[in-house]
Amino acid sequence: MISRQRPPRPSGPRAGYHHWQKLSFLHWEVPIEWLRARVHPRLTVDTFEGRAFIGLVPFTMTDIQLRGMPKFPTMTNFHETNVRTYVHL
C-alpha cells in the first residue's frame, strides 16, 4: 500500500459540504504508453510497481449544500461516475 501525506486543508470558511455514499473503486491495468498518449505532457503518469491503471468510480453524492444557501431539491442528491487515472507533477 502506498502511503501519502494528505495536503493541508485550505484556510478560510468552507464553500459548502456533501457526502459520498455507495462508493466503489474499480481499476484496470492499461499499457502505460496508451495512457501517456492521453495525459497532458506536463503530468507524469503515476504507477504502481511499474504498472499504470485507469479507474471507474461510481458513487452517490448526498446532502449537497452551498454554505449559506438553502438546499435545492433537484440538486441535493445525485449519482455520479468518474473515470480517472493517477498522475503527479
C-alpha positions in Angstrom: 0.0 0.0 0.0 1.3 3.4 -0.9 1.0 5.9 1.9 0.9 9.6 1.0 0.5 12.5 3.3 -2.7 14.5 2.9 -2.4 18.0 1.7 -3.3 20.7 4.2 -6.9 21.9 4.2 -7.4 25.4 2.6 -7.7 28.2 5.1 -10.9 30.2 5.4 -14.6 29.2 5.5 -15.8 26.1 3.6 -17.8 26.8 0.4 -20.3 24.0 1.2 -20.5 20.3 2.0 -21.6 17.0 0.7 -21.3 13.2 1.5 -20.2 10.4 -0.7 -22.3 7.2 -0.4 -22.2 3.8 -2.1 -18.6 4.4 -3.3 -16.8 1.7 -5.4 -13.3 1.8 -6.9 -12.9 -0.5 -10.0 -9.4 -0.5 -11.6 -7.9 -1.9 -14.8 -4.3 -2.1 -15.8 -3.6 -0.4 -19.1 -0.4 -0.1 -21.1 1.5 3.0 -19.9 2.2 4.1 -23.5 -1.6 4.1 -24.2 -2.2 6.2 -21.1 0.7 8.5 -21.6 -0.7 9.5 -25.0 -3.9 10.7 -23.3 -2.5 12.6 -20.4 -1.3 16.2 -20.5 2.5 16.3 -21.2 3.2 18.3 -18.1 1.9 15.5 -15.9 3.6 12.2 -15.0 1.6 9.0 -15.0 1.7 7.6 -11.5 2.4 3.9 -11.5 2.2 1.0 -9.0 5.1 -1.5 -9.4 5.7 -0.1 -12.9 2.1 -0.6 -14.0 -0.5 2.1 -15.0 -4.2 2.0 -14.1 -7.4 3.6 -15.0 -10.4 3.6 -12.6 -14.1 3.7 -12.8 -15.5 5.2 -9.6 -19.3 5.2 -9.2 -20.9 6.9 -6.2 -23.9 8.8 -4.9 -23.5 12.4 -3.6 -25.9 13.3 -0.9 -26.8 16.3 1.3 -25.2 18.8 -1.2 -25.5 22.3 0.0 -23.6 25.6 -0.6 -22.7 27.4 2.6 -25.4 30.0 3.5 -27.8 28.8 0.8 -30.9 26.7 1.0 -30.9 23.1 -0.4 -32.2 22.9 -3.9 -34.4 19.7 -4.0 -33.3 18.7 -7.5 -29.6 19.2 -6.9 -29.2 17.8 -3.3 -28.7 14.1 -4.2 -27.4 12.5 -7.4 -25.4 9.6 -8.8 -22.0 10.3 -10.4 -19.4 8.2 -12.1 -15.8 9.3 -12.5 -13.3 7.8 -14.9 -9.8 8.5 -13.6 -6.2 7.8 -13.6 -3.4 8.8 -11.2 -0.8 11.5 -12.2 1.5 13.9 -10.5 3.5 17.0 -11.5 
